[in-house]
Amino acid sequence: MRVGILASLTTGFLHCVLRRLRETQPSLQILLREGTSLEMLHALATGELDISFVTGQYDIRGYRSRILWNETIYLVIPTGHPLARQEVVTWEELREKVSS
Protein backbone atom coordinates (compact mmCIF):
# COMPACT_ATOMS: atom_id res chain seq x y z
CA MET A 1 0.00 0.00 0.00
CA ARG A 2 1.44 3.39 -1.01
CA VAL A 3 0.59 6.00 1.63
CA GLY A 4 1.02 9.77 1.38
CA ILE A 5 1.68 11.58 4.63
CA LEU A 6 2.64 15.04 5.85
CA ALA A 7 5.92 15.20 7.75
CA SER A 8 4.10 16.75 10.71
CA LEU A 9 1.88 13.67 10.97
CA THR A 10 4.65 11.07 11.17
CA THR A 11 4.57 11.08 14.96
CA GLY A 12 1.77 10.69 17.46
CA PHE A 13 -1.56 9.11 16.64
CA LEU A 14 -0.90 8.27 13.00
CA HIS A 15 2.48 6.75 13.84
CA CYS A 16 0.73 4.45 16.33
CA VAL A 17 -1.90 3.48 13.77
CA LEU A 18 0.71 2.59 11.14
CA ARG A 19 2.83 0.65 13.68
CA ARG A 20 -0.24 -1.33 14.75
CA LEU A 21 -1.13 -2.03 11.11
CA ARG A 22 2.37 -3.40 10.51
CA GLU A 23 2.06 -5.60 13.61
CA THR A 24 -1.34 -7.02 12.64
CA GLN A 25 -0.65 -7.26 8.90
CA PRO A 26 3.04 -8.22 8.62
CA SER A 27 2.69 -9.29 4.98
CA LEU A 28 1.31 -5.87 3.96
CA GLN A 29 4.06 -3.74 2.46
CA ILE A 30 3.58 -0.09 3.40
CA LEU A 31 5.51 2.55 1.49
CA LEU A 32 5.36 6.04 2.99
CA ARG A 33 5.81 9.18 0.93
CA GLU A 34 6.08 12.60 2.56
CA GLY A 35 5.05 15.89 1.02
CA THR A 36 2.60 18.76 1.23
CA SER A 37 -1.15 18.19 1.10
CA LEU A 38 -1.27 19.33 -2.53
CA GLU A 39 1.66 17.10 -3.50
CA MET A 40 -0.02 14.13 -1.85
CA LEU A 41 -3.35 14.82 -3.54
CA HIS A 42 -1.63 15.12 -6.92
CA ALA A 43 0.18 11.81 -6.34
CA LEU A 44 -3.12 10.21 -5.37
CA ALA A 45 -4.85 11.54 -8.50
CA THR A 46 -2.04 10.31 -10.76
CA GLY A 47 -2.05 6.83 -9.25
CA GLU A 48 1.27 7.16 -7.42
CA LEU A 49 -0.46 6.67 -4.05
CA ASP A 50 -3.25 4.43 -2.85
CA ILE A 51 -4.30 6.62 0.10
CA SER A 52 -3.16 9.86 1.66
CA PHE A 53 -3.41 11.63 5.00
CA VAL A 54 -3.65 15.40 4.59
CA THR A 55 -4.71 18.44 6.55
CA GLY A 56 -7.50 20.62 5.27
CA GLN A 57 -10.66 19.70 3.46
CA TYR A 58 -10.64 19.08 -0.28
CA ASP A 59 -13.43 18.29 -2.69
CA ILE A 60 -11.93 16.13 -5.42
CA ARG A 61 -14.08 14.29 -7.91
CA GLY A 62 -13.82 10.54 -7.49
CA TYR A 63 -12.42 10.72 -3.96
CA ARG A 64 -13.93 10.95 -0.49
CA SER A 65 -12.29 12.36 2.59
CA ARG A 66 -13.12 11.71 6.22
CA ILE A 67 -12.08 13.52 9.38
CA LEU A 68 -9.93 11.17 11.45
CA TRP A 69 -9.24 13.42 14.45
CA ASN A 70 -8.94 17.03 15.59
CA GLU A 71 -5.94 18.41 17.42
CA THR A 72 -5.60 21.38 19.70
CA ILE A 73 -2.56 23.52 18.93
CA TYR A 74 -1.16 25.70 21.69
CA LEU A 75 0.67 29.00 21.43
CA VAL A 76 3.59 29.13 23.86
CA ILE A 77 4.95 32.62 24.47
CA PRO A 78 6.88 34.39 27.22
CA THR A 79 4.72 35.53 30.15
CA GLY A 80 5.69 39.16 29.46
CA HIS A 81 4.38 39.08 25.87
CA PRO A 82 1.20 41.19 25.33
CA LEU A 83 -0.71 38.15 24.01
CA ALA A 84 0.10 36.10 27.12
CA ARG A 85 -2.56 38.01 29.09
CA GLN A 86 -5.33 36.98 26.67
CA GLU A 87 -7.39 33.82 27.16
CA VAL A 88 -7.98 33.46 23.39
CA VAL A 89 -5.66 34.62 20.59
CA THR A 90 -6.86 34.98 17.00
CA TRP A 91 -4.67 34.44 13.94
CA GLU A 92 -5.02 38.13 13.12
CA GLU A 93 -3.78 39.17 16.57
CA LEU A 94 -0.88 36.76 16.32
CA ARG A 95 0.05 38.06 12.87
CA GLU A 96 -0.08 41.67 14.05
CA LYS A 97 1.97 41.13 17.23
CA VAL A 98 4.60 38.91 15.63
CA SER A 99 5.19 41.09 12.57
CA SER A 100 5.41 44.36 14.53
Secondary structure in CASP SS format (residue, H / E / C, confidence):
PFRMAT SS
TARGET T0000
AUTHOR 0000-0000-0000
METHOD secondary structure of the structure
MODEL  1
M C 1.00
R E 1.00
V E 1.00
G E 1.00
I E 1.00
L C 1.00
A H 1.00
S H 1.00
L H 1.00
T C 1.00
T C 1.00
G C 1.00
F H 1.00
L H 1.00
H H 1.00
C H 1.00
V H 1.00
L H 1.00
R H 1.00
R H 1.00
L H 1.00
R H 1.00
E H 1.00
T H 1.00
Q C 1.00
P C 1.00
S C 1.00
L C 1.00
Q C 1.00
I C 1.00
L E 1.00
L E 1.00
R E 1.00
E E 1.00
G C 1.00
T C 1.00
S H 1.00
L H 1.00
E H 1.00
M H 1.00
L H 1.00
H H 1.00
A H 1.00
L H 1.00
A H 1.00
T C 1.00
G C 1.00
E C 1.00
L C 1.00
D C 1.00
I E 1.00
S E 1.00
F C 1.00
V C 1.00
T C 1.00
G C 1.00
Q C 1.00
Y C 1.00
D C 1.00
I C 1.00
R C 1.00
G C 1.00
Y C 1.00
R C 1.00
S C 1.00
R C 1.00
I C 1.00
L C 1.00
W C 1.00
N C 1.00
E C 1.00
T C 1.00
I C 1.00
Y C 1.00
L C 1.00
V C 1.00
I C 1.00
P C 1.00
T C 1.00
G C 1.00
H C 1.00
P H 1.00
L H 1.00
A H 1.00
R H 1.00
Q C 1.00
E C 1.00
V C 1.00
V C 1.00
T C 1.00
W H 1.00
E H 1.00
E H 1.00
L H 1.00
R H 1.00
E H 1.00
K H 1.00
V H 1.00
S H 1.00
S C 1.00
END
